[in-house]
Amino acid sequence: MPYVSFEGEEWQRTLGFVLGGVFWLGLIMGLLLQLPISKKRKADKKYTAKCSFAFSNRPAVFFDALLIASAAIAGIAFIMPSMPQLLSFGAVFGLVFSLEMHVLFNGRNYKYLKKAG
């Protein structure tokens, strides 16, 4: 959590812990929600699909482009500390969110659900 400070007033420390909790809870819940879909997909003997790396469908194209752009901005923000902090926050948020969406939309589970329609 590169932008959270655990120093300062009580509300700032509380906000830091809340942000950390929201991040980890969202990540863990996203993974747990994928488990039943994976189990059903693996049990379906008729379904076979290869996992593609990127740009495999319309939502994947959008989030993969966002991933590349936010990674570039976050890299520049890391090198140039004079960049506005709000832009840095947005770049880190875009990077984490688009990475999760990249995994979701380019994965086998999405293709399975799309085919099952």
N, C-alpha and C positions, 0 to 999 in steps of 0.2 A: 504494500500500500504506500506508494511513493509520496503521496501528498497529504497524508494524515499526520497530524502532530498530536502527540499525547502529552504535550506540555501546555500550560496556560490554565485558564479557568476550568471549573468543573464541567460546565456544559460543553466545552471544546473536547475534553477527554471523553465525555459520554458520547458525543457525536462521532468521534473516532472509532469507538468500540461498536457503535450502531452501524456505521458504514462497513466496517470489517465483517460484522455479523451478516449484514444483508448480502455482501459479496459472496461469502462462503455458503450461506444458506441457498442463495440462488444457484450457485454452481452445483452443490450437492443435490438439490431438488431436480435440476435439469438432468443430471445423470441418473437419478433414481427413476424418473419418469420414462427414460429410454429403455430401462430393463424389461418391462412387460412387452414392449414392441419387439425388442431383440429376440426375446424368448419365442414369441409367436412366429416371427420371421424364420428363425432357425428350425422351428418345428414344421414349417410348410415345405414339404419335399419338392413340390412343383415349382417353387420360386428359386430362381438363380439370378444374381445380378453382380456385376463387378462394381467396385467402389471407384469413383473417379476422383481425381485430385482437385480440380477446380473448374468453374464455369460450365457446369454440367446441365443447368436449367436456368430459367429466367430469374428466380429469387437468388440462386447461387451467383449469377453474374453480378447482380447488384451488391450483394454482401462481400463478394471477393474483391470487387473494385473498391468498396469502402475499406476493406482490410488493408489493401495496398496503400491507399491514400492516407489512412490514419497512421499506419506504420511509418510512412515517410514523414508526416508531420510530427509524430512523437519522437522520431529520431532527430529531427531538426531541433525540436524543443529541448532535447537532452543535451545537444551540443551548444545551443544558444540560450543561456539562462535569461536573456533579456526579453524573450518571447512572452507575450501576455499570459498570465497564469490561467485565465479562463480558456484560452485556446489549448493550452497544455492539458487541462482537465478534459476538455472535449476530445482531444486526440487519444488520450488513454482510455476514456470511456468507449470511443468508437473502435479502438483496437480490440479491447476485451469483448465487446458485444459482437463485433463482426467476426471475430475468431470463433466464438460460440456458434454463430449463425452459419459460418463456413462449414463447420463440422456437421451441423444439422442438415443443411440443404445438399451437401455433396455426399452424404452417407447413404448406406444401404437401407436404413430404416425409412428415410424419406421416400426413396424410390419404391419401397414395398408398400407404404401407405398410399402413395400416388397411384400405383397400379391397382391396389385393392379398391380404391376410390369409393 
